Amino acid sequence: MVSNASSSFIDQTVVPGDVVLDLSKMINQTIKLGEGLRQDGDAISVMKAGKLKFSKPNKYWVETSQKRYVPHVDDNILGIVVDQKGENFLVDIKGPTLAFLPVLAFEGGTRRNIPKFEVGTLLYVRVVKANSGMNPELSCTDANGKAAEFGPLKEGYTFESSTALARTLLSSPTCPVLEALGKKLSFEIAVGLNGRVWVNAESPSTVILVSNAIMTSESLSGVQQRIMVDKLMQRMK
């Protein structure tokens, strides 16, 4: 349930200094603050311009079209291995600093079965530590220590997007462009909240079509996204 204090701000443009939540009016509610918001006493205020977003049950954040990614714990992101130093892989996550991925941060990870990743390997990972002033820490397991969908993404094509587009692609219900593509084509996709997208399919032409449709979709309405996919499909025929 979105509180009355904030409902008028949801999906609206907000600017630094706007107070969007009053915790004194939200008795017995626990909320999660994401990017772009800060707490000062009972007031939740905006730190950067963008749109205020809400996802059930209780998370609020400010969505911007920035290219730079600010890591948050439990974000699922796409990282690129750039080096290995001792007990850690160093991973580019499009953030202010490189992230550490401990060599044991894998399901059943032991010193006997440390994975080997070449520089440039693309990984689907989870942020487990994100303290300011320190390099973020990553893991290739879910909260229960299972590999789940995390790990290296092989083959396919990777491109970069804004963090806002990434959140849209991950939203529920499925965003129009992915829904329209999914009805007509068979492909795999992984989206990182840091603004990286990986697409794979049997046919290179499918990979190109899906990637182009996603990149074009950011400036289009839902109806326009569906029309665009139909036009791209006609060209393929």
Backbone torsions as a table, in degrees:
resi	resn	phi	psi	omega
1	MET	NA	122.7	176.9
2	VAL	-78.4	129.8	-177.1
3	SER	-69.0	153.5	178.3
4	ASN	-61.2	-28.9	-177.0
5	ALA	-62.8	-29.1	-172.7
6	SER	-115.5	-15.1	-170.8
7	SER	-59.1	-31.6	-178.5
8	SER	-70.3	-18.8	-179.3
9	PHE	-93.1	-17.6	-174.9
10	ILE	-60.0	131.5	-179.6
11	ASP	66.1	13.2	176.5
12	GLN	-103.5	155.3	176.4
13	THR	-71.8	130.6	178.4
14	VAL	-124.7	157.9	-178.1
15	VAL	-130.9	159.9	-178.9
16	PRO	-51.9	134.0	-179.6
17	GLY	101.6	-22.9	177.1
18	ASP	-60.8	132.7	173.6
19	VAL	-96.1	114.3	-171.9
20	VAL	-105.6	-14.5	178.9
21	LEU	-140.7	141.3	174.9
22	ASP	-119.0	104.1	-174.5
23	LEU	-65.4	-22.2	179.7
24	SER	-66.8	-20.0	179.1
25	LYS	-97.8	4.5	-176.2
26	MET	-119.5	61.8	-176.9
27	ILE	-64.4	138.4	176.5
28	ASN	60.4	26.8	174.7
29	GLN	-116.9	131.9	174.3
30	THR	-100.8	130.6	179.0
31	ILE	-122.0	156.2	176.3
32	LYS	-111.9	130.8	178.5
33	LEU	-102.0	129.0	176.9
34	GLY	-104.7	-155.2	-174.6
35	GLU	-57.4	137.3	170.5
36	GLY	87.6	2.4	-179.5
37	LEU	-123.2	151.8	176.3
38	ARG	-141.4	154.4	179.0
39	GLN	-105.6	133.5	175.2
40	ASP	-135.5	97.2	-172.8
41	GLY	67.1	-126.0	178.6
42	ASP	-90.3	-4.0	-175.4
43	ALA	-97.1	131.8	171.5
44	ILE	-104.7	117.4	-175.0
45	SER	-119.6	164.3	-175.0
46	VAL	-89.3	138.3	179.5
47	MET	-105.3	-21.7	178.2
48	LYS	-149.1	154.1	-175.4
49	ALA	-70.0	146.0	179.0
50	GLY	163.8	-159.0	176.6
51	LYS	-106.8	135.0	176.3
52	LEU	-76.3	127.8	-178.5
53	LYS	-119.4	152.3	179.1
54	PHE	-136.1	134.3	171.9
55	SER	-128.9	140.5	-178.0
56	LYS	-67.8	146.6	3.6
57	PRO	-86.9	-22.0	-165.7
58	ASN	-155.6	23.5	-175.9
59	LYS	-105.1	134.6	176.9
60	TYR	-122.8	143.4	174.3
61	TRP	-157.6	165.4	175.4
62	VAL	-104.2	124.3	-177.5
63	GLU	-96.4	125.8	177.5
64	THR	-121.8	166.1	178.6
65	SER	-95.9	28.9	-177.4
66	GLN	-69.2	153.9	175.9
67	LYS	-88.3	-31.0	-175.7
68	ARG	-79.5	140.2	-175.8
69	TYR	-103.9	134.4	174.2
70	VAL	-108.3	113.8	-173.6
71	PRO	-68.4	144.4	173.2
72	HIS	-134.5	146.7	-179.3
73	VAL	-57.7	138.0	179.5
74	ASP	76.7	5.6	170.8
75	ASP	-69.3	135.9	171.8
76	ASN	-96.5	123.2	-171.3
77	ILE	-136.8	168.6	175.2
78	LEU	-108.4	122.0	-179.3
79	GLY	-118.6	155.6	179.0
80	ILE	-118.3	124.0	-179.7
81	VAL	-67.6	128.2	179.7
82	VAL	-115.6	-16.0	-178.8
83	ASP	-174.6	169.1	170.6
84	GLN	-130.5	126.2	179.0
85	LYS	-124.6	108.0	177.0
86	GLY	59.0	-114.9	-174.1
87	GLU	-89.9	5.6	-174.4
88	ASN	-133.8	143.6	162.8
89	PHE	-85.8	140.6	174.2
90	LEU	-97.3	128.4	-170.0
91	VAL	-127.1	130.4	174.8
92	ASP	-81.9	119.5	-178.8
93	ILE	-118.5	16.6	-178.0
94	LYS	67.7	20.2	-179.9
95	GLY	-101.4	-175.3	-179.5
96	PRO	-64.6	-28.8	-179.4
97	THR	-136.7	164.9	173.1
98	LEU	-68.9	155.0	178.3
99	ALA	-106.6	155.0	176.0
100	PHE	-98.7	133.8	170.6
101	LEU	-119.7	102.1	-178.8
102	PRO	-58.5	142.6	-177.4
103	VAL	-65.0	-14.9	179.3
104	LEU	-100.0	2.9	-175.4
105	ALA	-84.6	49.6	179.4
106	PHE	-133.7	156.2	179.3
107	GLU	-57.4	126.5	-179.8
108	GLY	66.8	21.9	-176.0
109	GLY	-63.1	124.9	174.6
110	THR	-136.4	168.2	-178.6
111	ARG	-68.3	-15.6	179.7
112	ARG	-82.9	-23.7	-177.1
113	ASN	-125.0	47.0	178.1
114	ILE	-67.2	127.9	-178.8
115	PRO	-68.2	153.0	176.2
116	LYS	-113.7	119.7	179.3
117	PHE	-119.8	130.5	174.6
118	GLU	-76.4	156.1	173.6
119	VAL	-58.7	132.4	-178.8
120	GLY	99.9	-7.2	178.1
121	THR	-64.1	133.0	178.2
122	LEU	-91.6	129.7	-177.7
123	LEU	-124.4	139.6	170.4
124	TYR	-95.4	116.6	-170.3
125	VAL	-134.8	168.5	179.0
126	ARG	-119.7	137.5	176.9
127	VAL	-78.9	124.9	179.7
128	VAL	-111.5	-21.2	174.5
129	LYS	-140.4	135.9	-179.0
130	ALA	-148.7	68.0	179.8
131	ASN	-95.5	135.7	-179.7
132	SER	-62.0	141.3	-179.8
133	GLY	86.5	-3.9	179.5
134	MET	-128.7	153.1	175.7
135	ASN	-66.9	135.1	177.2
136	PRO	-62.5	155.0	176.6
137	GLU	-115.9	139.7	-175.8
138	LEU	-116.2	165.3	174.4
139	SER	-144.6	151.2	173.8
140	CYS	-104.1	31.7	175.1
141	THR	-133.3	160.2	173.7
142	ASP	-82.7	-173.8	-176.4
143	ALA	-63.2	-20.0	179.5
144	ASN	-96.3	8.0	178.3
145	GLY	81.1	10.8	-179.8
146	LYS	-94.7	149.8	-179.1
147	ALA	-63.9	-34.6	-177.3
148	ALA	46.3	-128.7	-177.6
149	GLU	-93.4	1.5	-173.6
150	PHE	-79.4	154.1	178.7
151	GLY	132.4	-168.8	-177.1
152	PRO	-70.6	143.1	175.0
153	LEU	-108.3	116.5	-174.3
154	LYS	-100.7	153.7	-179.2
155	GLU	56.6	-153.0	177.9
156	GLY	70.6	-173.8	-176.5
157	TYR	-132.7	136.4	-179.1
158	THR	-117.5	136.4	174.1
159	PHE	-139.3	164.6	-177.1
160	GLU	-105.4	146.1	179.5
161	SER	-134.6	176.9	170.9
162	SER	-73.4	159.7	177.4
163	THR	-66.9	-28.5	179.1
164	ALA	-65.9	-43.8	178.9
165	LEU	-63.7	-40.1	179.2
166	ALA	-59.0	-44.5	179.6
167	ARG	-64.4	-37.9	178.8
168	THR	-63.2	-43.3	-179.5
169	LEU	-63.9	-28.5	-178.5
170	LEU	-92.5	-0.8	-173.3
171	SER	-72.7	161.6	176.3
172	SER	-124.6	134.2	-1.9
173	PRO	-64.9	168.1	-176.1
174	THR	-54.1	135.2	-178.9
175	CYS	-67.2	151.5	-171.2
176	PRO	-55.0	-41.0	-175.8
177	VAL	-65.1	-41.3	179.5
178	LEU	-71.4	-36.0	178.5
179	GLU	-63.3	-45.2	-178.9
180	ALA	-66.0	-42.7	178.9
181	LEU	-65.2	-41.3	-177.4
182	GLY	-64.7	-25.8	179.6
183	LYS	-76.3	-20.7	-172.1
184	LYS	-115.2	-21.1	-172.7
185	LEU	-133.3	155.2	175.1
186	SER	-106.9	118.2	-179.2
187	PHE	-157.0	162.6	173.6
188	GLU	-107.4	147.4	177.8
189	ILE	-144.7	142.7	171.5
190	ALA	-131.8	128.3	-178.2
191	VAL	-117.1	128.8	175.8
192	GLY	-101.3	139.9	178.3
193	LEU	-62.7	-12.4	178.7
194	ASN	-85.0	6.8	176.1
195	GLY	84.9	41.1	171.1
196	ARG	-129.4	140.5	-178.3
197	VAL	-130.0	134.6	177.0
198	TRP	-117.7	130.9	-179.9
199	VAL	-127.7	136.5	177.2
200	ASN	-139.7	145.5	178.1
201	ALA	-160.0	165.4	179.8
202	GLU	-64.6	-37.4	-176.3
203	SER	-102.9	128.9	175.9
204	PRO	-56.9	-34.2	-179.1
205	SER	-65.4	-33.1	176.4
206	THR	-67.4	-42.1	178.6
207	VAL	-59.0	-45.3	-178.8
208	ILE	-65.1	-44.1	-178.4
209	LEU	-62.9	-48.4	-179.1
210	VAL	-61.3	-45.2	-178.5
211	SER	-62.6	-45.3	-179.9
212	ASN	-64.3	-40.1	-180.0
213	ALA	-62.8	-43.2	-179.4
214	ILE	-64.7	-44.8	-178.0
215	MET	-64.6	-34.3	-179.1
216	THR	-77.3	-22.6	-169.0
217	SER	-69.2	-22.6	-169.9
218	GLU	-58.5	-34.9	-175.5
219	SER	-95.1	6.1	-175.2
220	LEU	-109.4	152.9	172.8
221	SER	-75.0	170.8	179.1
222	GLY	-57.9	-44.4	179.5
223	VAL	-63.6	-43.7	179.8
224	GLN	-63.4	-35.6	178.8
225	GLN	-63.0	-42.8	-179.8
226	ARG	-66.3	-40.6	178.1
227	ILE	-62.9	-43.5	179.6
228	MET	-59.0	-45.2	-179.6
229	VAL	-62.1	-41.3	178.4
230	ASP	-60.6	-41.8	-179.3
231	LYS	-66.5	-41.2	179.5
232	LEU	-64.7	-38.9	179.3
233	MET	-65.1	-38.6	178.8
234	GLN	-64.0	-37.6	178.7
235	ARG	-66.1	-35.3	-179.4
236	MET	-64.2	-34.1	-179.2
237	LYS	-74.0	NA	NA
